[in-house]
Amino acid sequence: MPFDPRAENPFPIYDAEIRRLRSYLRGLGAAGWRAPSHCRGWIVKDVVSHLITDEVYNQACLDHTLDQLDYSGGLNAFNERGVQSWRFLSHRGVLREWETRQKDVRRRWGRLGLGARIETSVGMYPLRLQVWHLAQEYTIHADDIEVPVAARARTARWRWRIQFGIWAAREEGEPEDARLDDGTVRLRVRGQVHHLDLETYVAYLTNRPQQLTDPQSRALVKRLGRSG
């Protein structure tokens, strides 16, 4: 059956991403927190600070206080201010702040249930779909800081990200001419058909060519040029 996030439970996938990320960060030394990430200009500590800002937003959605967030200058400016606002904290402080806010949000989501609708920046929105979007957000940033993923889990992780990403592109009015087969994605861009392995298509879909280790795959994703 076709993947439909409106009918699927995102919590097991979201929770698995959080567990993996938390375990990795708790074991990271000071040098690891200072290491560069795949987000230009951000070290690992900055990426986790950005995740705090994500949770500040999630809390505002639940608290009905979105109007108190400062979006002046656009989303990129909001994200940069968020990272800057946590730079006074040590890496342990950043980890503690993120864990506290994330646990609060997850607990409140659980109480509401997946059938709920919540306030978001685009209006009232199904909680189920919001959790799917945030699971995708966490996978992107986990890969930005190279959180290890067990070999046995990689394919399933790529597959749900591709299925949800194709669905989300349609939701956003920017549909992809893409089809997931067993081990590849058939993608048509500007009239040309490309057969991409799962990892390469995820990099294309999330605009993260820098996460790929193979130079040819990186060059291909850049050439295809998705801006999403």
C-alpha positions, -999 to 999 in steps of 0.1 A, spaced: 0 0 0 12 36 -7 27 53 23 2 78 38 15 97 69 -21 107 77 -27 71 87 7 60 101 19 64 136 51 85 136 59 81 173 80 49 171 102 65 143 104 99 161 113 82 194 140 61 178 156 92 163 156 109 197 171 79 215 199 76 190 207 113 191 205 115 229 228 85 234 253 99 209 254 134 225 257 120 261 288 102 250 304 131 232 335 147 246 343 184 246 362 181 213 333 164 197 310 193 206 334 218 190 337 197 158 324 212 125 290 201 113 276 198 78 256 230 85 278 258 71 294 279 99 279 257 127 298 234 151 280 204 167 271 226 197 254 251 174 233 224 157 220 212 191 213 248 200 192 250 169 173 219 181 166 238 213 151 265 192 130 239 174 117 228 208 110 264 218 88 266 187 71 233 196 64 245 231 50 278 217 27 258 195 13 240 226 13 271 248 -6 292 222 23 317 223 35 317 187 29 354 184 56 360 210 83 345 187 105 369 168 105 360 131 118 394 119 142 389 90 127 355 81 133 319 91 171 320 86 174 350 108 152 334 135 173 302 134 206 322 137 193 342 166 182 310 183 217 295 180 233 328 192 210 329 222 224 296 236 261 303 230 266 313 267 259 278 278 285 250 281 279 220 259 265 202 290 241 231 295 230 229 259 224 192 261 204 196 293 183 224 279 175 204 247 167 173 267 144 191 291 124 209 264 122 179 241 109 156 269 83 182 278 71 185 242 70 147 237 51 142 270 25 168 260 21 153 225 14 119 241 -13 134 263 -30 151 233 -29 120 211 -22 117 174 -58 127 165 -53 162 179 -48 194 159 -23 220 172 -14 256 164 15 260 141 31 288 120 8 278 91 -24 276 112 -41 246 129 -24 214 117 -27 177 125 -3 167 153 3 134 135 17 152 105 37 177 126 54 148 144 64 133 110 78 166 99 98 169 131 111 133 128 124 143 94 140 174 109 158 154 135 171 129 110 185 158 89 203 173 118 215 140 132 232 134 98 246 169 99 266 160 130 272 124 118 253 105 145 261 68 137 232 47 124 235 9 127 239 -8 93 207 -29 98 186 3 104 199 24 75 177 11 46 145 14 66 154 48 77 161 60 42 129 45 29 105 62 54 124 95 48 120 92 11 83 82 13 75 110 37 96 135 17 78 127 -15 45 131 3 55 164 20 67 178 -14 32 173 -27 17 188 4 38 219 -1 28 223 -37 62 213 -51 56 176 -61 86 155 -71 84 133 -102 99 104 -82 91 68 -76 107 46 -49 115 11 -61 132 -17 -41 167 -2 -38 166 30 -60 145 60 -67 135 69 -103 137 107 -105 128 129 -134 144 164 -134 141 188 -163 131 160 -186 159 136 -177 155 104 -158 180 95 -130 182 64 -110 195 73 -75 204 50 -46 184 57 -15 211 77 3 217 99 -27 180 107 -31 177 116 6 206 140 1 188 155 -29 154 157 -12 169 174 19 193 196 0 223 181 18 249 170 -9 276 177 17 264 147 37 275 123 10 310 109 10 311 99 -26 323 129 -48 303 118 -78 271 115 -58 277 149 -43 283 164 -77 251 148 -91 230 162 -62 244 196 -67 238 195 -105 202 184 -99 199 215 -78 168 210 -56 164 241 -33 140 225 -8 
